[in-house]
Amino acid sequence: MKKIFFIFFLIISYSICKGNGQSNFADKKYYLIDSLVIEKLTESDQTILSESLELYHKASNDTSKINAINIICEKMLSQNWIKYQYFEHQLIKKSLSNNKNSKQVTRKLKQSLASSIRNIGIFKMEQGDIKFALNSFKKAMDIFDKIDDRSGMSTIYNSYGMIYNFQGNIPEALLNYHKSLSIREDMKDSIGIAIAFNNLGVIYKNQGEYKKAIDYYEKSIKIKEKLGDDVGASVTIHNVGAVYLNMKEFDKALPYFQRSLKMKEKAGNKKGIGETLNIFGSLYFDKKEYDLSLEYYLKALKIRQEINHKRGIANTMTNLAGVYIHRNEFKLARFYAEESLRLSKEMGSPDYMAESYKNLYQIYEHQQKEKDALEMYKLYITMSDSINNESTQKATAQQQAKYEYEKQKTIDDAEHDKQIAIEQEAKSKQKVITYATAGGLGLVAVFLIFVFNRLQVTKKQKVVIETQKVEVEQQKEVVELAHFELEEKNKEITDSIQYAKRIQNAILPSLKVVKEYLNESFILYKPKDIVAGDFYWMESVSSSGHSELDSESPNEGIAGQARNENNLVLFAAADCTGHGVPGAMVSVVCHNALNRSVREFGLTDPGEILNKTREIVIQEFEKSDDEVKDGMDIAICSIEGTTLKYAGANNPLWIIRKQEARDKKEGDNNQQLSTSNYQLIETKANKQPIGQFDNPEPYTTHTIELQKDDSIYIFSDGYVDQFGGEKGKKFKAQSFRTLLLSIQEKTMDEQQAIIDQTFESWKGNLEQIDDVCVIGVRV
């Protein structure tokens, strides 16, 4: 029924568009993509499209077809290029699946595949999806590295430099730009060198080193003009004007901008036009001609919104906020400043965020909102310091010196090698001439035989290709329909999982409630996927034996004292079998079993609670016809006054205590790890899960008398099992112990932030392998 309604909706929509006189979409069978309106393309793009598609439809093999589509992807200025890029990507993958390709063809296809992945990453970067872009660049780099394509690797280093520059990470940006430049110079690749020079100019311009920036820009322009690359030259010419604008030399800046705009308009480069209109706005703003500045900024915003250039939109909105502040139109100024800040946060751009905070500070100051103004000013200073700190400046100088040294060393080595080569060349020259003459005659004979053979093979292949072409066309429609249905199913599944997350969150105690009962505490909860197999649990039991979590909120927390001294608080960190949707389903069963053990059976002893929970979980899973051995690992604690009771299924309890407060009468089951001021006391769990297990034993309850300032930690294994670091190894329990011992002088909220940051730094770009749950409580 849904499909019928969708098809009916498309028919009605198409009829309405036709009736309103809107432009018709181009024939997909010929133009290969959806929703293409030829009339909206520039004359240049129409020519590129026409010539490339003619080549595509005449091509007799996949390689020729891919080459034809690649011309569109590389030269087309309209945003429709990304649709052709996705089309080319699929075409390449299909061709690579053909095991009959020669090694040379396979290598060429892999080069094209990596380039398509990089281009998709560039598009996503422009849309603000930095995580997707970085992942795309890594995939492309892996392919180029495996086939030893140094030119391709250079393009990826350049792409990394663009992202790190955008994020304000100048040392990493410089490192990657110089890697790209070094490869291009070694290969004598003029256009690649020109691109690298331009990008280095951007870095030095942003660092305020204007002379060095102009030097790099002029080198880039000279190469691009010599190669006839007008589009690339227009970008760098614009950049020179931007440097003079920063130097307040308006008369020098204006001719560069005018020249750049004219070149971009001729090429139909909307992205470039928007950039130059925006810089005209900045020029007139600096000249205090605010009406002209506003006019150019609004033109730039319109174009950037048309092509959905998020970075450009954020930049122009920041500029518009500045103009409206000077015009004392604070309502409009605040609107543009807040919109720019939202986009900047979404993209992770510290420089745009800093400007947005600065604008908001000025707006609130004019409106006499001192508290809001102070907050925005602090954020502006913090963000500015992170961009222009002293270490960044030093890294720039060090990287330049390193590059110049390596470049000179390469030149000296090359001169030495050249001298040796000249001497050897003279000796072997006569031999080469003799062999070349004989070899040339032989090659002519071989070539004639080869040509005759290929003519015979081509005749046979033509018949086969014509037959396959008909089959491919028939299969194409089936694939397209299946692709659409797959997208619909993916959306339905994702929506369902998102709703499941809401349900799972509803069964977890809120952090507000946790803080009310355990005010000196934290919970670090990081699901691997949308829903999780890990969960945390808490119950408060009054002296009468009733659960109090659903009653009136307490006035003060436990961390030593509960709602009153007779209250007992239970809390646990649990890790169910699996993660994602399967793990979440198991977690609901286990969470319900814990609640029943306390609320229905009135148990408060941790060991007895685990025994009853295991019994309930096994009973629930025994209802299935299939044998289900799922369950959970858990650490559960109760606190009543200064008495802590603990029981565990595979997950231990750690207590960190000051050395001078050490209780030397701890049992043999405890292990200690000490530092100069603190020691870690470990109480081990029973080595059996909650669930089916051979020869199960009752869970042991351990009783511990707490001392002032003791810190209690329970956790799942997701934190210590995470792979990361320089060598991609597990974090491990020993490193976690050392980390906890090192942060005991911090508050529990500060500890949570440090533990979280350490985990993210360790993980780096690797995937999170499991759910993470860590609970900390201080007495």
Disulfide bonds with the S-S distance in Angstrom:
none
